[in-house]
Amino acid sequence: MARKRKPLPILQGVTITDYAAEGKALTRVNDMVVFVPFAVPGDIVDLQVRKCRRSYAEAEIIKFIKYSDKRIEPRCRHFGLCGGCKWQNIPYEEQLKMKQKQVKDLLERIGKIELPEFMPILGSQKIWCYRNKLEFGCSNKRWLTAEEIASGIEFPQMKDIGFHITGAFDKILPIEECLLMDDLHNRIRLFIREYAWKNNFTFFDLKAHHGLLRNIMIRNSDEGEWMVLLQFYFEEKEDRSKAMLLMDSIAKNFPQITSLLWVDNQKFNDTIFDLKVEVYKGKDYIFETMGDLKFKVGPKSFYQTNTSQAHRLYEVVKDFANLKKRELVYDLYTGTGTIANFVAKDSLKVIGIEYVPEAIQDAKENSRINLIENTEFFSGDMKDVLSKEFILSHGKPDVIITDPPRAGMHKDVVGAILLSGAERIVYVSCNPATQARDLSLLDSLYKVTKVQSVDMFPHTPHVENVVLLERRTPKKPYF
């Protein structure tokens, strides 16, 4: 007979004391750290423990006894359910302080290296409607709140469009309004939902793998262009014609859309990098501008989601690189070549490397559009491309700029950088934890001399961090 599980405790009259990772706050009860979502330091609350481990616990607020003086009213109606903007209940100035503290703590605790005084974090010029891209899932299983379940009411309409729920990948939180992008995106999304409901579209079932309407991606640009891409899953004969009627209706009702696209995705995930994207109306790209440069952004392109703040981020990169028009620059994880093209006019030559072949084609096209002739781009896995042979063939870099994914750099890439002989490294990261790990590996030859955090994502705990590393003792490359 199975042992009866001991009920998890309720913690009464607890004061929230600090912020924690992933947008949570924390308190300490009987020498145990308790992590609490959607809490603010200074809140006095009753907590229901939901998970208990040897060294920590996770809990949720079941009653407020006193609200923190730091707490503000969140603007979004979905706050508390949607996990996207966990810091909407904190003043923006306080968010910036916490991001700066988070970066400093991670670099000190994980990196364990000598660090300079940190520059003040650069806050975002826009804290609402700042995103240029959002993706929404379409599911036949909408998320029901605890209140909805407790009501006993049956909800006949379970098909909806929104964001995936953390820990329940097959369920969707319906989103009526998102404040992170221009309101036109809300109108487009709600129009698609109403049309699909009215015309009896099936919505995708992530576990059973069927359903016509699967995913929606919406992008816009500072040029006033809009891209909408719908993912379908065609399984019935009439599905394609049904989907095209929806596309036609979108085109007629939203003339602002300059790039209306669709894809038939039969895979077990929503990625489209290996799929053919079809154009229903307009072009297969939109244009973004940054300073005096223009960038072509396609449906598979990576482009920073906060356009105005990306410009400030790249200005920091260029400033740290300290280019004098005589340096050979390697731009690792170049994406669509935004940084490479941004620094090209101040460099002798820029070599960009990126895993995604389509992104490299965009990077080359962006150089062509901007009449930049001193860039060269290569596609492949970074740890395989950036080798001793590659550096011998293309030249020793004077400056390396690296902007890896959240996982940071592979140890072989770090090894190649250490052997390259570069005088300076500018390391851009969206994950200070893995950045700190890599800085520790580079510390034998490179000293961190500047640190600048840039907030790209207001109301979230995420932050971009730029670090300048300079050779401790200038030497020739090891090969």
N, C-alpha and C positions, 0 to 999 in steps of 0.2 A: 504494500500500500504506500502510495506517494506521500511524503511528508508535506503537511500543510504549510504553505509559504507564510512567513510572518508578515503582517501588514506593515506598510511603510509609515513612518511617523509623520505627525503634523508638528511643525516648529512654530511656536507662538511668540509674537512680540519681538521679532528679529529685526535688527537694523542692518540695512544694506550698506557695506563699507567701501567698496571699490569697484572699478570696472575690471572685466576679464576679457579673454580672447573671444573671437567670434560674435562680438556685440553683446555678450552677456555681462551681468554684474555678479558680485560675489559677496559672501559674508562668511564668518567663521563661527561655528557652533561646536563647543566641546573639542576644540583643536582640529575639527574637520572643516575643510573648505567646502562651501556649498555654492554651486553655480546657479544663477537665476536669470532667465531671459526677461526682457522688457522691464527690468528694474533700473532704478537710478540711485546712486549713493545718497544716503540720507532718508530714503523710504523706510518706514517702520511697518512690517508686514507679518502676516501669518503665511507659512509656507507648507505646501504638501510635497513631501519628498517623493519623487517619481523613480529615481534610480539611486542605489546606494552601493558604493565600492569601498574598499579598505581605506583609501586615502582621500576620497572626495565623494560628494553627493550632488545630484541634480534635482532641483525642485521648481515648483511653479507657485506664483502668488495666488492665494485663494481669498485673501482679505487685506485691504489697506487699513492700517491704523492711523498712519500719518504720512502725507505726501512730502517728498523731499522739496526743499526750497529751489533746487536746481531743475526740477521737473517742469516741462511746458506741455501744452496741449498739442498732440500730433495732428497734422492736417489731413492725413489720409484715412479714409473710412475703413480701410482694410488693416490698419495698424493693429498688431497683436496677433494676427492670424498669418498674414503674409510675412515671410521672413526676410524680405528684401531690404527694408529700411528700418532696422532695429533701433536706430538712434533718433528717430523723429521726436521723441519725447525729451530730448536734451538740446539746449541752445547750441547753435552752430559753433560759437566761440569755445564752448566746452568740448564739443566733438573734436575740434582741432587740437586742443590741449591733450586729449586722450590719445589721439593718433600719434602725436609727437612723442608722448610718453611710451606708447606701445613700441614704436621703432627703436627708441633708445634702450628700453628694457631688453628687447630681443637681441639687438646687436651686442649689448654688454654681456647678457647671460649666455647666449649661444656662441657668439663669436669669440668672446674672451680675448679680445685684442685691444691694443691702444687706439683710442678714438679721439678725434678733435672735438672742439665745442660745436654743437649742432646749430645750424642756421635755423631761424624761425620757419615753421611750416608755411607753405604758400596755400592759402585758402582758395576755394573755387569762387570764381567771379559770379557764377550762377549756382544757386542751391536748389532750385526747382526747374523742371523742364530742361535739364542740362544734358540728357542722354540723346544720342543720335541713332541708337539701335535698341530694340527690345524684341524678345521672342516669347511667344505664347504657345502653350500646349493646348490641344483640343482633345478632350477625353469624354468617354461615356460614363465616367464615374466622378461626379463632382464631390468635393469634400463637404461633409456635413459637420457643422460645429457641435460642440458638446451640448449647447442649448437646443439646437435643432433636433439632435437625437433624443434628448430628454423630453422634448415636447410631445413625442409620439406621433407627430404629423407625418404623413407619407408625402414624399416629394416625387411626383410623377416625372418631372423633367430633370433628369440626372446628367444630360449632355451639356457640357459647358466649355468655355474658353478662359484660360487664365494661367497662373503660375503653378508649377508642381509643388506639392507639399513635401517639406523635408521629412524623410523617413517613411514616406508613402508615395513612392515614385509613380505609381499608376493612378494617382488621384490628383485632381485639379482644384485649386481654390479659384472660384469665379471672380474675375476682376471687372468691376463696373467702371472704375476710373483709376488710372495710374498717373501720378503727378510728376513723374520723372522725365516725360517727353511731351512735346507739343500736343495739345488736345486733339488735333486731327487724328492722331493714332488711335485715340479712344473711339472716335466716331467710326473709323474704318473697321476696327475690331468688332464693335457692337453691331454694325451693319452686317458683317459676315455671319455673326452668330444668329441674328434675327432671320436672315435669309436661309441659313442652314436649318434652323428650327422649322420655319414655314414650309420648306421644301423637303422635309423628312430626310435630311442627310444623316448618315450614320457617322458617329464620332469615334475616334480611334480607341481601341482597347489595347493597352500596352502589354498586358499579360497574354491575352488570347491572340493578339496580333491580327486584328481586322478592324475595319471602319474607314470610311472614305476621307473624312477631314482629319488631318493629322497634326499640323503645326503651322504657325504663322510667324514670319519674320518681317518687321517693319523698320526701315531706315529712313532718315532724312539728312539733309545737308545744309550748311550755311549758305548754299547757293539757291535754296528754296526748292530743291528737288526731293522727290519721295520715291522710295523703292518698297514694294510689297511682294513678298514671296510666299506662296502657299504650298505646303507639302500635302500631297494626296497619297492614298493607298488604293490603287485600282485593283479590284478583285472581281467585280461584276461587269458584264458587257456594256451596260449603260452608264457606268461610273464616269468614263472620260467625258461623254457628252454632257452629263449632269454637272461635272466640275467646270466645263467650259462655259456653261450658262451662268454659273456663279462668277466666273472671271469677267464675263461680258457685263454683268450687272455692276460689279465693282468699278470697272473702267468707265461706265456711263455715269455713275453717281459720284465718282471722285476724280475729276479731271486733273487734280493736283498731282496725281501719281504719274511720274515720268518713266518709271520702270516697273512694269507689272509682270511678274514671273511665276512659274509653277514648276514643280518637280514631282515625279512619281517615285516615291520612296518605298521600296519593298524590303528594306533592311530591318534589323532588330534594334536600330538606334536612329536618332534624328539627324545625324551628321550627313552633310550633302557633298563633302569634298570629292568623293569618287562618283558622283552622279551627274547626269546631264541636266542642266537647268534650261527650261524652255521659256522663250519670251512670248508673252501674250500681247503686250502693248508697249511701245516705246523702245528704250535701249536696255541693254543688259548691265548697265552701270549708272552711277550718279557721280557727280564731281563734288569734292570738298576743297576748300582753299585754306592755306595756312601761310600767312604773310604774303609774299609775292609768288608762292608756289600753288599749283593746282594738282590735286590727286584724284585719280580715277579709282573708284571703289566699286567692286563687283559683289555679287551675292556671297562669294566665298572668301572675300577679302577680310583681313584683320585690319581694323582701324580703331584708334582710341575712341571710346564711346562718349567722351566729354571733349568736344572739338576745341572750344576756346582754351580750356585748361591744358589740352595736349600741346598747344602752341607754347604755353609757358613752360611745360615740362621739357620740350625740345630745346628751348632757349637755355634752360639750365644745363642740359647735356652739352650743347655747343660751348657754353661758357666754361664748363669743367674741362672739355677737350682742349681748349686753348689753342685752336688751330691757326697756323700762319701761312696757309696755302702751299706748304712744302711737305706736308705729312701724308704718308700712306695710312689710310684708316681701314680697319676691318670692322664691319657692322654685323655682329653675330645675332642670329634670330631676327633678321631684317624685316620679316613680314612682307608688306607691300612696298618696302623701301622708303617709308616716310622719313625716318631718321637719316638714312643714307643720302637721300636727295636733299634733305634739309641742311646737312653739313657739307655737301659736295662743293659748293662755291668757295668754301674756306679751306679746301683740302687739295692736295696734289691729285689723289685718286681715292675712291672709296670702293671696297670690295664687300658686297653683302652676301650672306649665306642664310638660307631658309629651307626648312623641311618641305613645305607645301609648294609643288611646282606651279600651281595657278597663281600663288602669291608672287612668285618670282617673275612670272609673265607680267603681272600688274606692276611690279617694281621697275621692270625694263620699260614698260609703257609710260610710267610716270616720269622716268628720266627723259624719254623722247618728247613727251608733251611739254616739259619744262626746258627743253633744249639743253639738257645736261649731258655732257659727253665724257665725263671722267668717272663714271660708275661702271661696275661690272658685277653681275649677280650669278650665284651658283645655287643649285638645288640639291638637297640631300640631307641625311641625318648628320647633325652637327658633329657628333663624336667620330663619324667616319670621314667627313669632308675636311675638317680642320686637323690636318696631320702635318708631320714634319715635311712630307713630300709636297703638300699643298703650299706651305709657307716658303719652301725653297723655290718652288715654281713661280709664285706670285709676288714674292718679296716680303721682307720682314716688316711687320706693321710698326709704325711709330705710335699709333694710338689704337686701342681696341675699345669699341663700344659694344656692350652686350646687354640685351633685354630679353632674358629667357622667360619661359612660362613659369607658372607658380612652383613647379617642382625644382626650379633652379637648374644649375648646370651639371651635366654628367661629369664624373671625376676625370674622365679622359679629356674632356674639353678643358677643365681646369689645368690638367697636366700640359696640354698643348699651349695654353696661354702662358704658363710659367716658363716654357721653353722658347717662347716666341721672341723674347727680348724687347717687347713693347715698353716704351717709356711711361705711358699712362694708360689706365683702364678706367672707363666710365661705365659703371654697373648700375643699370636701371632695373628695378624689381617691383613687382606687385605683391611680393611675399617676403617681408623683412626676415622671417624665420629662416627660409632657405638661403636668402642672401647672406645672412650672418654666418651660416655654415660654410658657404663658399668663400667668404672673406677670410675665415679662419684658415682655409686651405691655401689661400693666396698670400697669407701673412709672411711667409718665409722670405719672399722677394719684394712684396709690395706693402706700402704703408698707406692706411686710410688718412687722407688729408682734408677731405670735405664731405659733409653729409647734408643733403637737402631733401626734405620730404615735400611732396606735392599732393594735395588732396584732389583726387579726380572723382570721388564718389561720395558726395555729401549724404548724411543720414545713414551711412553704413560704416562698419569698422575698417573697411578696406582703404589702403593708401599706397601710393607709389613712392618709392624712395630711390634717390640718386646718390651714388657714392663715387668719389674720385679716389683712385689708388695711384700712387707714384712709386717708381722703382726706388728701393732703399739705396742701392749703390749702382749707378749706371754701368751696365756691362754689355758686351756684345752678346748676341743670341748664342745659345748652346750648340747650334748646328749651322 
